[in-house]
Amino acid sequence: MLKNFIERVGLMNIVLLLVVISIIIVSEVLFLSGKKLDAIFIAFWAPTILGFMNYLKYKK
């Protein structure tokens, strides 16, 4: 089942999605610890990476 999912989605897309999830978690931790500007700065990386993924997907 997992192998089928990886083949369907692509290994690089899964890696990038895990990176996006980790960025969101780090941003939440920073926000809750009081470093709000750092959290907002890091939070902007997630949609940028997702947008880059879409660009590469539809560029073909």
MOHUNOR-V638829 format. One line per field, one symbol per residue. psi: psi as a letter, one per 20 degrees, with the letter a starting at -180 (. if undefined). burial: I if it has 9 or more other C-alpha atoms within 8 Angstrom, else O. A space follows every 50 residues. Layout:
psi->???
burial->???
This chain:
psi->ghhggghghpghhgghhhggghggggggggghiimghhggghhihghggh hhghghgjh.
burial->OOOOIIOOOIOOIIOIIOOIIOIIOIIIIIIOOOIIOIIIOIIOIIOOII OOIOOOOOOO
